[in-house]
Amino acid sequence: MTTGTDRAGTTGTAWRVVVGFGVVSLAADMVYEGARSLYGPLLASLGASAVVVGLVTGAGEAAALLLRLVSGPLADRTRRYWTLTIAGYGLTAVCVPLLAVTPALGGAGLAVAAGLILAERLGKAVRSPAKSALLADAAGQVGMGRGLGVHKALDQVGAFAGPLLVAAVVAASAGALWPGLAVLAAPAAAAMLLLVTIRARARTAPPPGGSAPPPAGQAPAPAPAPAPAPAPAPAPAPADPAPAAPVLDRDRLPRRFHWFAAATALCTAGLVTFGLIGFHLVAAGVVATAAVPVMYAAAMAAGALAALATGALYDRTGPWVLIALPALVAAVPPLLFDGAVYLAVAAVLLWGTAVGVQDSTVKALVADLVPRHRRATAYGVFAAVQGAGALAGGTAAGLLYSRSPAHLTVAVLTIQVAAVIMLAGVLAASRRG
């Protein structure tokens, strides 16, 4: 029988994994969220139009999501969760600081910047399903919504600090963008050092409390001695074992999962990229360029609070908390395009809140809808569907904005009406099931 001490030890280990990944995400988010806050102004300074900004940022988000359809099943099939996680973070750590050289490349700067943005998002695609599977193993032992919410909150601390660092450097550089991108090399190196350290400890540390059926990515270990009682709960710090057998066709993802992915893809399609938001804020003269990263940082803070609040509500009341997501998405364009600074700030805060819900509590329901051994695949499929929405939405947003912001507002509102209807049906079916 599992004792209270065993349970406390397992829970403590789980929290260490959750917090460890959170600290890595904190440093990494300083890198790519700091850069993301400048994508709109950077691309505009290199000669991009609103359509190009929408296409590049939308395609970047799509790449980060669609390619998980490959990396998710690859992680489940090879069990190389840690390898994929480290490789993905490494790609981001290299590509983002290199954006600092693009203003010096003349006519080639726009093409190189677009390529680096897409490559950075490729890194996100490579690491996310594997990391999410590792994290879900640990979060499941402390409360899925709460664990993912705490991780997202730490993640958002970096997403808040990165843009502030960039804003301070840009302001001190008389508006030059390249120093704000170059300084991100420091947190990039820190993120990689932290991740490698956590991986080394996971490789050498024995499972607390003895052997047990392993979490995703951990090879089964023989019991030290026969015991009549069941083994205690598994340790949530997986390692990379030999490849496992292919997943059987009968283990297909449930239908409710696919409907949920489609419903949230409509939300993703309607959520205007921050690249286009930043482009509008500067082009319309709403705020100065150096203020855009500050507003982005405020959005990330709102996202962190939303992740904690909705994660706790998810564990307490269930997935119906997600019904608020389409309303948040729909509220952004009318406030953003009004022209008043305070309404633009409100729009950015609501945008950040929607992002926080998407990146944490939405993932909690994904984990709860599918079998544990299929989570990396599920996260990959889910992200691919979101990527299709991001690509379509980003491209359409740039085209509609170039005609009239009012056209974009109407389109987003229409899509979110469809999203809330579909999401309500999925949540009702989930409750019955």
C-alpha positions, 0 to 999 in steps of 0.5 A: 500500500502506498503510504502518506510519505510515499505520496508526499515524496512523489508529489514533491518530486512532481512539483520540482519537475513542474517548477524546473520546467517553469524556470527553463520556460521563464528564461526561454520566454525572455528570448522569444517573447522579447523578440516577438514583441518587436516582430511587427516594428522590426518587419515594418522597418525592413520594408514589410507591409501589413499583409507581409507582417500578417503572413510572416507572423501567421505562418510562423505560428502555423509552423510552430503548430502544424509541424507538431503533427510530425514531432508529437508522434515522433516523440511517442514512437522514439521516446526521445522526449528529452532529445527533442526538447533540448533540440527545439530550445537550442534552435530558438536560442540560436535564431532569435539573437541572429535577428539583430543582424538583419537591419544591417543586411540591406535589401536581404534583411526582410527575407533573412528576418522572415526566415529566422522567425520561421526557424525559431517557430520550428524550434517551438514545434520540435520541442513542444509536444515532447515537453508537454508530455513530460510536463503533463506526467508531473502535473497529473500528480499535483492537479492537471489544471493547477500544475499547468497553471503554475508552469504557465505562470512561471513561463509568463514571468519570462514573457513579461521580463523579456519585452521589458528588457527589450523595451529598456534597451531600445529606449536607451538606444534611441529607438534602434531595434537591433540592440534589443534583439542582441541582448537576448543572447544572454537569457538564451544561454541561461535557458540552455544551461538550465535545461541541460542541468535538469536533464542531467539530474533526471538521468542520474536520479533514481525514482523516488519510492521504488519502481513503478510503471514509468511516465512518458519517456522512461524505461521500465526499471526492474524492482529491487526485490519482490513485494506483494504490495503495488509499487508507489506512483511513478517518478515524473522525471523521464529519461530517454530509453530505447524506442518503444513499439509503434502505437496500435491503430486501435489507440486512435484519439477520441472523437471529442478531442478532434471536435475540441481541436476544431472549436479552439482552432476557430479561436486561434484563427480569430486571435489577431497576431501581436505582430499585426497589433504592434504594426497597427499601434505604431503605424496608426500613431497610437504609441511610440515604438519603444512602448510596444514591448511594454504593452506586450509585457503587460499582456504576458502578465495578464496571461500569467494571471489568467493561467493561474485563475482558469487552471484553478477553476478548471480543477474545481469546476471543470472545463466549462471555464473555457467557454470564456475564450471566444468572448476574449478573442472577439473583444480584441479588434473593436477595442484595438481599432478604436484609436484611444490609447486606453482602449488599445491597452485594454485590447492588448490585456484581453489578448494576453488573457486569451493567450494565457488560457490557450497555452495552459487551461486548454492544454489541460483538457487535451490531456484529460481527453486522451490516454496518457500514452498518446498525449504527445501525439494528441498535443501534436495533432491539436497543435497542427489543427491550431496551426491551420487556424493560425495560418488562415487567420494571420493571412486573412487578418493582414488582408482584411486590415489592409482594406479596413480594420472594420472588416477585420473586426466583423470577421473575428466576431463572426468566427467567434460566434461559430466557435462558442457554439461548437465549444459549448457542444463539445463541453456538453458532450464531455460532461455527459461522457 
